[in-house]
């Protein structure tokens, strides 16, 4: 066991855990006052729910065995026979790696849950999250991060969770928002912008554990990930502010915070693989795409994403995954081939587009099937009178 790497991943796990209360503050400040406490509960409850199911079946379905490259098995149910003290190739114990992966299992459902707070039923959201974790999240972890995984064998490059966390959770947020329908008080004021700023700061700090920790060792890749994470976040924040200044002739705290989050999401798939200049472009384009969608396209869609989860996380996550195929540099990391701009041709670029599309299709199909089954026995919307109309109109 390498003590320095072990300590590093322990600290990274704590930082990623910090992101969940940070997300609760961020979302809780964006919604109206009446739904603020419900938002805090909905996000924070994942710290309990996700941990239990990760230990019971999550780790086993993600990393034990292999079925068709899609999912593992249940031989390590309740993590029985898992050698906690065995050492991985970076010198950290399996137990340390398990803890780090557990934090990802917490934050991922927390991201999409905020999209329907205030117009989706809490009981439905709890049951949906449990089923979604088993049928969607754990299989996707296996497909991308397990050596035998289908997407891994297709060449998927996902440094810290662009596909597994952001594309996954935000396609789910989009589908849930479409299914539940629109709120009555859709133009309600933000509850507390101070909360939004505090949440953004906690997320930014926690993201260093999220991205740098994904190197799984104290090495050059971790340092590169910290640098690119900071640069992309800062660039996206300033870009979003400039866009708002141009379109609305003023800048708001909420838009600055949204910009920062967009940059963090966009750089996640490639944080340890791209140059510092590449991280600037990734953050800038991520902000342009997300801001344009929220301002110009979202108002015309029959979707009520309460906290712009898809606009900020989903689109920038999709862009970040594809951008890996453009800006990845073998000189920065020997773990990846060169991207399009570094002489690698179209191979990695096309591969990233392909695995991103496969991820979107898999998540969307599984979400729709799961929601349709659950709505047979559970009401989805807080407005039961609209439920049938919402089903037929939006899905």
Buried (B, 14 or more C-beta within 10 A) or exposed (E): EBEEBBEBBBBBBBBBBBBBBBBBBBBBBBBBEEBBEBBBBBBBBBBEBBBEBBBBBBBBBBBBBBEEBBBBEBEBBEBEEBEEEEBBEBBBBBBBBBBBBBBBBBBBBBBBBBBBBBBBBBEBBBBBBBBBBBBBBBBBBBBBBBEBBBBBEBBBBBBBBBBBBBBBBBBBBBBBBBBBBBBEEEEBEBBBBEBBBBBBBBBBEBBBBBBBBBBBBBEEBBEBBBBBBBBBBBBBBBBBBBBBEEEEEEBBBBBBBBBBBBBBBBBBBBBBBBBEEBBBBBBBBBBBBBBBBBBEEBEEBEBBBBBBBBBBBBBBBBBBBBBBBBBBBBEBBEEBBBBBBBEBEEBBBBBBBBBBEBBBEBBBEBBBEBBEEBBEEBBBBBBEEBBEEBBEEBE
